[in-house]
Amino acid sequence: MKPTLSTILLLSALSLTAGAQEKQVLTLTLGEVIHMAQEQSPSAVSARLNRESAEWSYKFYKANYLPSVTLNSNPSYNRSINKITQPDGSYKYLEQNSLSADLSLSIQQNIALTGGTFSITSSLDRSDFFREGQEKETSYSTRPVYIGYSQSLFGLNSLKWDRRIQPIAYREACKQYNEAMELVASSACNYFFNLAAAQVNADIAAFNYASADTLYRFAQGRYGIGTITENEMLQLEISKLSAENDRIEAQFSVEDCMQSLRSFLALQDDVDIRVVLDDSVSYFTVPAAEALAMAYEHNPDPEYFKRARLQSDRSVASAKANAGLKANIYLQFGLTQTGPDMRTAYRDPINSQAASISLSLPILDWGRGRGQVKMARSSRDLTYLNIEQSERDFEENVYRLVRQFNQQASKMNIVAKTDITAERRFEVARRLYLMGKSTILDLNSATSEKDSARRNRISALRNYWSLYYALRSLTGYDFEKGEEINYEPHPGLPQGEGVDTKRIRMK
């Protein structure tokens, strides 16, 4: 069961030393470090913000296919002297004092099939003219309803392309979030084992120093009665001094690794961390074919491959549209009327129609349009080639990671048994030396093998968990539990062409 943040805080409170130390001591397992990292580390916060940004971007895209309602008004007041052209062609400067106000309500709907825009609008205009010594003159102009449609005949239909690309981009972003959270877990694993290795080295150094000090004191007594040589006595003294130096350096390494983990977890400097190693691991084998299927279904890279292909195809279509004939049409039909008051302006409206078409055909562009098309096609071909290579690399990475994980899982029993055996051999060698039945060289050899076996066990655990979370991030699947990894479910996740939504479970 994944520990909750409240559980971690409770463990933190229980691990406080009652006035014995100035700093708080937080004792954490690997699972608790990963959970804290996914809750509060800067990397996790950044991943959540990126996911939220992608979600809002997708909502913005969806809004383009929904009707929009807009209310517009632009009142203005103008008092100035303007040059007015008279009927005989002369100019006369006249004072103008006017107030105008307008109000319009418009409903627009984009048509994804054609790329055009359909609109329905109703508007009302009022104008007031003020003349010195006279009553103001008011007039109204109304358009109770008019329907418009605009369309580019040979241009790029961006709505159609967005409908193909944006859902893929959103699926990619959601899968990137799951991948990012697993990468946070992988980073937390590295920080955890850096500190774990440092603490184990510190424990080894402290034990070796205590052992070397005991042997040195014991040797002083034996040297006094002449049972050991001066050379062996000096060798033991050098071993003690070397062990003391190793102990000091190991403590410095613990402080450095602890500070790195504190920074990664966004913890205060007044917290000391003690990590607890759990030597137990889950022994299971991951089928390579199933891992590849899960990677294609849950990893964001295959979505990126689809999106990159579509975007390169869109670039070619855009270049073709810009290189040839361009035509835009606008059609409008409605009702309109004017009058001195609002009631009259809405009475017996008359028909109003408008139609326009604009054409643009390049006659001589010195091959620029054709060159743009060829450049877009070359770029598309290069993109397709790079994606094919990336797909092969992607599959090879999955197979390589599966092989490494399965091999590492098989090594865990070996390193565990080696650690236990080396510890027993050291105890035997130490007892024999104290009994005078072994040499200092045998004892040093047993000590070195004990320390090496313990470090190898920590290194094997690090490799196992690093490969474990790397496999989870690459495939988006928990093979131990046989379930998809999804930190925040998205029930409205869009599905696209060629997307297999079938969940493959372990047998």
N, C-alpha and C positions, 0 to 999 in steps of 0.2 A: 504494500500500500504506500502511495506517495505521501511523505510527511507534509503536513500543512505548515504554514508560516507560524501559526500560533503554537504548534508543537515545538518548532525550532526555538521560538522565544522562550518557551517553558524550559526546554533543555538548557538554554543559555542561563536562565535564572537559577536552575539547580546546580549548574557548574560553577557558580560564583564561589570563590573562597571567602569565608567569613572573616574579613579583616586581615587575612594573612598576606594578601597581595594588594598592591595599589590598583592594578588593572583587573578588569573583568576577564574571565577565562571562558571562552565559548568552545565547547567540545562538539565537533561536527563529524558526521559520517559523509561518505561520498554522495549519497542520495540527498542529504540535507544541503550540502554545498550546491549541488545542481539545482535544487528547488529554489534556494535563495537567489542564485544567479539568474534563473528564469523569471523571478519575481521583480528584482530590484536592481540588477546590474545595468550599467549604462548601455551595454550591447543589447540587452533584452528590451529596454525602453526604446532604443532607436528602432529595433525591429517592429515593435508595436506601432510606433509613429509612422513608419513606412507603410505598414499594412493599412492603417487608417487613411493615409493619403491616397493609396490605391483604391480604397473603397469609395471615397468621395469622388475620385476621378471617374470611377465606373458609374456612380449615380449621375454625375454630370453628363456622361455619354448617354445614359438612358433617357435623361430629360429632353434630349434633342428629338426624340421620337414621340414626345407627348405634346398636346396642344398647350400653347402659352397664351395667357391673357394679359394684355397691357393697357394701362390707362395713361393717356398722354394729355398734357395741358401746357400751353406756352403763352401765358398772358404777357402783354407788353403795353407800355405807355410811351408815346412819342410826341414831343412838342419841339418843333424846329422850323426853320425857314429853308425851304427847298426851291430849287430851280425847276419850274414847270414849263413844258413846251406848250405854246399856244397854237390855236388852229392855223394861224398864218405863218407858223414856223419860228416865230420869235420866242424869247424866254421871258418869263416873269417870275420874280421871287415872291413867294406867298408863304404866309405863316400857316403851319399845319399843327393841329392839336387833336390827337386821336388816342383812343384807348381800344385795344383789341384783346379778345380772349377766345380761346378755343378749348374744346374738350373732345377727346376721341377715345373710343373703346374698341380694341382690336383683338381678334382671336386668330392665331396663326398655327398652322400644322404643317410640319415637314413631311414630305412623301418619300419614304426610303426607296420605293421601287423605281421612281423616276428621278429623284434628286431635286424635285421642284418644291415650291412653297405655296400652300393654299391659305387664303386669309379672308376673314369677314370683319368688316369695320363699320362703325357708326360714329358720325362726328357732328359737332355743332360749333359754328363760329358766330361771334358777335362783334360788331364794330360800332364804336361811338365816336362821332366827330363833333368837336366843340368849336363854335364860331362866336367871336366877341359880339355881344349884344343879341345873340339869337339862341333859341333853344337847341339843345344837342340833337343831332340826327343819329338815329339808331337803325341798324339793319342786321338781319340774321341770314345766315346761309347754313342749310342743313343737308346732310347726306344720311338719311335714316338707315340705309344699309347699302353697302356695295361689296361685291365679291371680287377678289383678285387672285390671279395665279401667275407665278413667274417660274420660268424653266430654262435651263441651259440645255440645248439640244445635243451638242457634241462634246460637252465638257466632261470633266471627271465627276462621277457621282460619289462624293465623299461619304454620304450617308450609307450607301451600299457597302463601301469598303470598311467603314467603321463598324458596321454590323458584323462583319467577318473577323475584324482584328481585335476590337476592344474586349469581347468576352474572353478571348484567348489571353489577352494581356492581364485581365483580372484574375483568371485562373492561375496564371503564372505568378502573380503577386501573392495570392493566398498560399500557394505552395512554397513560395520563397519565405513566407513567414514561418511555416512549419519547419522548413530547412534551417532558417536562421536560429530558431529556438533550439534545435538539435545541435547546431554549431556552438551555441552558447553553452550547452551541456558538455560538448567536447572540450571547449576552452576551460570550463570549470574543472573538468577532469584533469587537464594538464596542470592547472594551478594547484589542485588538491594533491596530486602526486609529487609535484615539486616540493611542497611543504612536507608531505609524508616522507619522501626520501631524505629531506634535510633532517627531519626529526628522528628518523631511524638512524641516520649517520651520527647524529648527536648522541643518541642512546648507545650506539655501538662505541663511539669515542669515549663516552663516560664509563661504560663497562670496561673497555680495554684499559683505560687509565687506572681504574680501581684495581683491575687484575694485575696490571704492570706494577702498581705501587705495592700491592700485597706480595708479589713475587720478589720485588726488589728488597723489601724488608725481610722476607724469608731468606733471601740469598745472603743478606748481610750476616745473619746468624750462621749460615753454613760456611761462609767465607772465613768467619772468625775461628771456626774449628778446623778449617783447612780441607773441607770436603769438595769445594769448587775452586776453580782457578780464578785469578784476577781478571783474565780476559773475559770469562763468562760473567763475572760480577760487573765489569764495565759495560758489557753488552746489554745486561738487564737495566743498568742505569740509563743507557741511551734509549732503550725501548720505552722506559718510563717517561723520559723527557719528550720523546717523539709523540707518545700517546697524549701527553698534556697539551702539546701544541695542536694536535688534531682535534682535541676537545674544544679548544678556544675557537678554532676556525669553523668547526661544525656549528657552534652556537651563533656565530656571525651569519652563517648561511641560513639558519633557521629564521633569524630576524628579517633577512632580506626576502625570503620566500613568504613569510607571514605578511609582510607589508604589501607584497604584490597581490596576495589573495585578498587582503583587506580592501585594497583599492579596487580590485575587480568586483567585489561584492558590495562596494559602496558603504563600507563600515567605518566607524570612527577609529581614530588611532588609539583610543583608550581600551580597546578590546584585543586581548590575546586569543589566538586561535590554536586549539589542539585538535588535530584530525585523528580519527579512529579508523584504522584499516580493518576491512572485512575480507578475510582471505577466501571466503566462499564465493564461487562463481557458478553461473548456470552453464552446464555443458549441453550444447545442442549444435547441430550442424545445419548450415544454411544451404539449401539447394541453389545452385548458380542460376538455373533457368528461371526459377521463381523470383529470385532477387532481381533479375533483369526485368521481368514482367512488372514487378512492384515499382522499380525505378522509372519505367516508362509511364506508369500510371500516376505516380505521386511526386516525382521530382520535377522542379520547374524547368529544367533544361529542355526536355522535349516540347514543352509549351513555347519556349523561346525559339526553338527550331521552326515550329509552325508559324509563329508570328514573324520571324525574320523573312521567311519565304513569302508570306503574304505582303509584307511591306515592300519587298523588292518588286513583286508583281504590281503593286500599286504605283511604285515609282515609274515603271514602264508605261502603265496606263495613263499616268499623268503627263508623261513626256509626249505620248501620242496625241493626247487631247490638246496640248498646247501647240503642237506642231501643225495641225491641220485647220480645217474650217471651224470657226467659232460662231455660234448663233445663240442669241438669247431672245426669248419671247416674253411678253407681258400682256395679259388679258384682264380686263376689268369690266364689270357690269354692275349697275346700281341705280339708285333713285336719288334725286336731288331737287331742291327748291330753295327759294329766297323769299324774304318778306320783311316788312317793318317790325313785326313782332314774332314771337316764337310760334304762336298758334298758326299764323299765316304761313310761316316757313315750313311747317309740317303738313300743310294742306295741299292735296292734289300734287304730289311730287311727280316729276317727269323722269323719263328714262335717261340714263347716262351710260355711255359705253366708251371704252378706250382699248386700243390694241396697238402694240408696238413690237417691232422685231429689229434686232441689231445683228449685223453680219460682219465678220472679219475673216478675210482669207489672205494669207501671206502669198504674195506673187514672187517676190525676189528677196530671200533672206540669206543668200549665199550658203545654204546648207546648214544653217544653225538648227532648224527644227529637226532635220534628219540626224544631225550630229548628236543632239540631245537624246533622241530615241536610241541611237546606237550606244551611247554612253550608258544609258539606263539599262539596256539589255546586257551590256558587258558587266556592269555592276551586279545585275541579277544573276548572271551565270557564275560570277566569282562568289557571290553569296551562297548559291546552291552548292558550289564545290566545297567551300569552307564548312558548310553545315554537314555535308556528307562525311567529311573528315572528322568533324566534331562528334557526330553520331557514332562513328567507329571508336573514337577515343572514349566516349561515354560508356559504351558497352565494355570496352577493355578495362576501364576503371572499375566497373561493377564486378567483372570476373576476377580482377586482381585483388580487390578488397575482400571478396568472398573467400578466395583462397587463403589470404593472409589471416582472416579471422578464424577460419576452420583450423588452420595450422596452429595458430596461437592457442586456441582452446585445447588442442591436444597436448600442448606443452605444459599446461598449468599443473597437472598432476606430477610431472617430472620435476619441475622446479620446487614444488612444495615438498616432495620427498627428499630432494637434495638438501633443502634447507634444514629439515629435521635431522637428517643423517649427519650433516656437517656440525650441527649443534651438539649431537651426541659424541662425535669424534673429538670435538674440542674438550668436552668435559672429561673424556677418557684420557686425552693427552695431558691435560692439566693435572689430573690426579696422579698419573704416572710420573710426571715431572716432580711433583711434590714428594713422591715416594722415592725419588732418585733413580727411577727405572727408565727414564727417557731424557733426551737432550733438549736444550733450549731451541735447537733448530726444528725438532719435531713439534714443539709447542708453538713456535712462531708460524710454522706451516699450517697447523690446525687452526690457529687464530685467523690467519689470512683466508683459509678456505671457508671458515664460518662466516666471516664478514662478507666475503664475495657471494656466498650462497644466499645470504639475507638480502643483499642489494639486488641480486639477480631476481629474487622473488618479487621484490617491489617493482623492478623494471618490467617483469612479465605481467604483473597486475596492471601497471600503467598501459602497456601495449594492448592488453586484452580490452580494457575499458575504452581506450582511445579508438581501437578498431570497432568496438561495439557501437559507440555513438557515431562514428564516421559512417558505418553501415546504415544506421537508422536515418542519418541526415541524407544519405544518397538515395535510399529506397523509399523513405517516408513510411516505413513499415516496421512494426515490432515483431520480429520473428520468434521471440521468446513467448509472447502471449498470443501471437497469431492475429494481430489486429492492426488496422490503419492508425497512423499517428496523426492526430488532428487536435491542435491546442485550442482552437476556437472554431466550432462548427459553423459552416456557412450553408444553411439550408437552401438559399437562393443562388448557389453557385451555378453560373451558366454552363451549359454543356454545348460542345461544338461538334462539327462534323469529324468523324473518325475518332471520337473520344470514347473509349471503352470504359463504361462505368461499372462493370462487373468486378466485384471484390474477390480476389483470389485468396483463399485461406489455406493454412498449412494442414496437411492431412495428419 
